[in-house]
Amino acid sequence: MQIETITTHPYNDQNPGTSGLRKKVKTFQQPGYLENFVQSIFDSLDGFADKKLVLGGDGRYFNRTALQIIIKIAAANSFGELIIGQGGLLSTPAASHLIRKNRAFGGLILSASHNPGGPDEDFGIKYNADNGGPASEKYTSAFYERSRSIDNYKIAVMADVDLDSVGTQQIGDIKITIVDPVTDYAQLMQSIFDFPLLKQSISSGYISLCFDAMHAITGPYAKRILEDMLGAQPGSVINAEPLEDFGGHHPDPNLAHAQELAAQMFSPAAPTFGAASDGDGDRNMIMGDHIFVTPSDSLAIMAANAHLIPAYAKGLSGVARSMPTSQAVDRVAAKYNIPCYETPTGWKFFGNLLDADKITICGEESFGTGSNHVREKDGLWAVLFWLNLIARKRQPVADIVHDHWQKFGRDIYSRHDYEAVASNIASGIIEHLRSQLPTLAGQSFGEYVVKFADEFSYQDPIDDSISSNQGIRIGFENGSRIVFRLSGTGTVGATLRIYLERFEINADKHDQDAQVALADLIDLAEQLCEVKKRTGRTEPTVIT
């Protein structure tokens, strides 16, 4: 096999965020842009010669083209075998599982997650390590440093690989294995959940369901598992065909973007259970008949009921949540005397805890939950978890949620996103907040007395690494919180996320509308950060 060394020049914007490098498609299509970043990853890793590399993505525009380029660069850099999802498709949790099952050196996942797709929209790429989880900050920093000085990349001269035929082929020194993207993952789900009980509950009509795949990667997975294996009615999985532009929609599973599902779940003909997943299959939205379950509540309810799931019947070693996620799961952990960890946003921070068996279940308010079965959040796993709970408890979703609030209290919670804020304005807001931190403790704002005000810093309990500047936290004596954080998942400007949380123990007040219950905190957040004043906006882009 002929290997060419191509002279290139560095790009100055290849710093991976919390979930890899995400840019507009046209940015990735610049000469050498994708090649530079992939070569920078390989240049920053050691010991992968003749090892296995897993490849796949969510099927968005540029997925297949990028895969062919990556295959040739991987071949030129002496990988021994590439394991690739058929059609270039792999959900992020399925890719994590394939890395772990095949003891691969790592994997490259092509996705911009919940961001829109299409020629004028977003593309992304991230490296996952041999544990199946996202690369640590040590590695992503190394990738970035290498990308700033790279002057050449290596690429094999070879024909494009047939991505659509399952099987193995040898091309020069490299073995190419195309696998069904669903089979291994479906088998893993069978080992975790009570499929016979689920099949009986669904086929008997006790559980009816609607799953919105949002024309993204989980369509084939959901159809195979929910319809073919568990017997859900044909058509229970809607928007099931993965499309390069997600059907022109935003593949973000929340009430703002999964409108077809939300309309059905709040209609007189609502099924027992509704759910949605995102572009690459790692996020989830959980709904019942006339109820939406916040991701924070979902995590807490999972933790409180994990003993009902076969794989977790022996108990949990611990739980973890990202810092902005509500404290609902903390209350479960305290009740059952199990460890609870607070980490920065980004699934990679859960990896060390999972590998060390410090935790079993973890989650983020950004519609992500998961467990020790893989090292990524997993949308369809969460859906099956909830279905298994409904089948075991013989209760509808609303009753499960209300029973949980009765036992633990309710953390009334919402997130307000201001998207595509000019970077200088967003940075100015954070600096304005920082300047107030030393004097906020002890101040009273109506019924809210500030208990603490800080900028979250995390010391990993496994490797002692420190992650600073992870968000502004303001906690109140009554258990409420406001958190401000700039997100790294967008591709234009900055997204300011404001997280609002009020703890309510009084069961008579559990059914309040979140925005009404949080009105005073919403006003206080604006008083503190001035986002509306500084941007000229009158409301958030998205409220979840």
Beta strands, then each sheet from edge to edge (+ up, - down):
strand 1: 2-7
strand 2: 21-24
strand 3: 52-57
strand 4: 81-89
strand 5: 106-110
strand 6: 122-128
strand 7: 152-157
strand 8: 167-171
strand 9: 174-179
strand 10: 209-212
strand 11: 237-238
strand 12: 273-277
strand 13: 284-288
strand 14: 291-293
strand 15: 319-322
strand 16: 340-343
strand 17: 361-364
strand 18: 368-371
strand 19: 410-421
strand 20: 444-445
strand 21: 448-455
strand 22: 458-459
strand 23: 466-467
strand 24: 472-476
strand 25: 481-487
strand 26: 494-504
strand 27: 542-543
sheet 1: 1+ 7-
sheet 2: 2+ 6- 5+ 3+ 4+ 9+ 8-
sheet 3: 11+ 10+ 12+ 13- 14+
sheet 4: 16+ 15+ 17+ 18-
sheet 5: 20+ 21- 24+ 25- 26+ 19- 27+
sheet 6: 22+ 23-
end
